[in-house]
Amino acid sequence: MPFNWIEYLALAQHLKNQNSNDFSQEAALRCAVSRAYYAAFCYARNYARDYQSSKPSYNTDDHPRIREHFRRVGNLGVASDLDLLRQWRNQCDYGDNISNISLMSYGAIAAAQKILESLR
């Protein structure tokens, strides 16, 4: 059975609310942003494949191609939200310093939810 990418959004929500002695809140929030992106990206990729004849390659090339696909079919909201989520995910996965990580995690989860709702 294929993985349900929406579970990553549930994980992101869980991580956003975590308080632990094993890791910092910043680490949890960075992971939450990353998982929110992948929940939305993979759901959108599969939606485009299943309902809009997109042919993903299942590698890093898909990240810009999926955003471009949604621009091309006129779903600018999904394209724009995926673009913002990707920028935030890159900051969280590669940046040493992130300001307003708490706010970013809330925004990432909200943007991912918006994408999922618009494609259901």
The 8 nearest C-alpha neighbors of each residue, nearest first, counted from 0:
[[1, 2, 3, 4, 6, 5, 45, 42],
 [2, 0, 3, 4, 45, 42, 5, 41],
 [1, 3, 4, 0, 6, 5, 7, 41],
 [2, 4, 5, 6, 1, 7, 42, 38],
 [5, 3, 38, 6, 7, 2, 42, 41],
 [4, 6, 7, 8, 3, 38, 9, 42],
 [7, 5, 9, 4, 8, 3, 10, 38],
 [8, 6, 10, 38, 5, 34, 9, 4],
 [7, 9, 11, 35, 5, 10, 6, 38],
 [10, 8, 6, 12, 7, 11, 13, 5],
 [9, 11, 7, 13, 8, 12, 14, 6],
 [12, 10, 31, 8, 14, 13, 9, 34],
 [13, 11, 9, 15, 10, 14, 8, 16],
 [12, 14, 10, 11, 16, 15, 9, 17],
 [13, 15, 17, 11, 27, 16, 12, 31],
 [16, 14, 12, 28, 13, 17, 31, 11],
 [15, 17, 14, 13, 12, 18, 27, 28],
 [18, 16, 14, 15, 19, 13, 27, 24],
 [17, 19, 24, 16, 20, 23, 22, 27],
 [20, 18, 21, 22, 17, 23, 24, 27],
 [19, 21, 22, 18, 23, 24, 17, 27],
 [20, 22, 19, 23, 18, 24, 26, 27],
 [23, 21, 20, 19, 26, 24, 27, 25],
 [24, 22, 25, 26, 27, 19, 21, 20],
 [23, 25, 27, 26, 28, 18, 22, 17],
 [24, 26, 28, 23, 27, 29, 100, 101],
 [27, 25, 29, 23, 24, 28, 30, 22],
 [28, 26, 24, 30, 14, 25, 29, 31],
 [27, 29, 31, 25, 30, 15, 26, 104],
 [30, 28, 91, 26, 32, 31, 27, 25],
 [29, 31, 33, 27, 28, 32, 34, 26],
 [32, 30, 11, 28, 34, 29, 33, 14],
 [33, 31, 35, 104, 29, 30, 34, 107],
 [32, 34, 88, 30, 36, 31, 35, 29],
 [33, 35, 37, 31, 36, 7, 11, 32],
 [36, 34, 8, 32, 38, 33, 37, 108],
 [37, 35, 33, 39, 34, 84, 38, 40],
 [36, 38, 40, 34, 39, 35, 41, 33],
 [37, 39, 4, 7, 35, 5, 36, 8],
 [40, 38, 111, 42, 36, 37, 41, 43],
 [39, 41, 37, 43, 42, 38, 36, 44],
 [42, 40, 44, 43, 38, 39, 37, 45],
 [41, 43, 39, 45, 44, 40, 4, 46],
 [44, 42, 46, 40, 41, 45, 39, 47],
 [45, 43, 41, 47, 46, 42, 40, 65],
 [44, 46, 48, 42, 47, 43, 49, 41],
 [45, 47, 43, 49, 48, 44, 50, 42],
 [46, 48, 51, 44, 53, 45, 50, 49],
 [47, 49, 53, 45, 52, 46, 54, 51],
 [48, 50, 46, 47, 45, 51, 52, 53],
 [51, 49, 47, 46, 48, 52, 53, 45],
 [50, 52, 47, 53, 48, 49, 46, 72],
 [53, 51, 48, 50, 54, 47, 49, 46],
 [54, 52, 48, 47, 51, 55, 49, 68],
 [53, 55, 48, 52, 56, 47, 44, 57],
 [56, 54, 57, 61, 53, 48, 44, 65],
 [55, 57, 58, 61, 54, 60, 59, 64],
 [58, 56, 55, 61, 59, 60, 54, 44],
 [57, 59, 60, 56, 61, 55, 62, 64],
 [58, 60, 61, 62, 57, 63, 56, 64],
 [61, 59, 58, 62, 63, 64, 56, 57],
 [60, 62, 64, 59, 65, 63, 58, 55],
 [61, 63, 64, 60, 65, 59, 66, 40],
 [64, 62, 66, 65, 61, 67, 60, 59],
 [65, 63, 61, 67, 66, 62, 68, 60],
 [66, 64, 68, 67, 63, 62, 61, 44],
 [65, 67, 78, 63, 69, 68, 64, 70],
 [66, 68, 70, 64, 65, 69, 71, 63],
 [67, 69, 65, 71, 66, 70, 64, 72],
 [68, 70, 74, 72, 66, 71, 78, 67],
 [71, 69, 67, 75, 73, 68, 72, 74],
 [70, 72, 68, 69, 73, 67, 74, 75],
 [73, 71, 69, 70, 74, 68, 75, 67],
 [74, 72, 70, 71, 75, 69, 76, 68],
 [75, 73, 69, 76, 70, 77, 72, 78],
 [74, 76, 78, 70, 77, 73, 79, 69],
 [75, 77, 79, 78, 74, 80, 114, 69],
 [76, 78, 80, 79, 75, 114, 74, 81],
 [79, 77, 66, 75, 81, 69, 76, 80],
 [78, 80, 82, 76, 81, 77, 75, 83],
 [79, 81, 83, 77, 82, 78, 76, 84],
 [82, 80, 84, 78, 79, 83, 77, 85],
 [81, 83, 79, 85, 80, 84, 78, 86],
 [82, 84, 86, 80, 85, 81, 87, 79],
 [85, 83, 81, 87, 36, 86, 82, 88],
 [84, 86, 88, 82, 83, 87, 81, 89],
 [87, 85, 83, 89, 84, 88, 90, 82],
 [86, 88, 90, 84, 89, 85, 91, 83],
 [87, 89, 33, 85, 91, 90, 86, 32],
 [90, 88, 92, 86, 87, 91, 93, 85],
 [91, 89, 94, 87, 88, 93, 92, 86],
 [92, 90, 29, 88, 89, 93, 94, 87],
 [91, 93, 89, 90, 88, 94, 29, 33],
 [94, 92, 90, 91, 89, 95, 88, 96],
 [95, 93, 90, 96, 91, 92, 97, 89],
 [94, 96, 93, 97, 91, 90, 92, 98],
 [97, 95, 94, 98, 90, 91, 93, 100],
 [98, 96, 100, 99, 94, 95, 90, 91],
 [97, 99, 100, 96, 101, 103, 102, 90],
 [98, 100, 102, 101, 103, 97, 104, 96],
 [101, 99, 103, 102, 98, 97, 104, 28],
 [102, 100, 104, 103, 99, 105, 28, 25],
 [101, 103, 105, 99, 100, 104, 106, 107],
 [102, 104, 100, 106, 101, 105, 107, 99],
 [105, 103, 107, 32, 101, 106, 102, 28],
 [106, 104, 102, 108, 103, 107, 109, 101],
 [105, 107, 103, 109, 104, 108, 110, 102],
 [108, 106, 104, 110, 109, 105, 32, 103],
 [107, 109, 111, 105, 110, 106, 35, 112],
 [108, 110, 106, 112, 107, 111, 113, 105],
 [111, 109, 113, 107, 112, 108, 106, 80],
 [112, 110, 39, 114, 108, 113, 109, 35],
 [111, 113, 109, 115, 110, 114, 116, 108],
 [112, 114, 110, 116, 111, 115, 117, 109],
 [115, 113, 111, 117, 112, 116, 77, 39],
 [114, 116, 112, 118, 117, 113, 111, 119],
 [117, 115, 113, 119, 118, 114, 112, 111],
 [116, 118, 114, 115, 119, 113, 77, 112],
 [119, 117, 115, 116, 114, 46, 43, 42],
 [118, 116, 117, 115, 46, 114, 42, 43]]
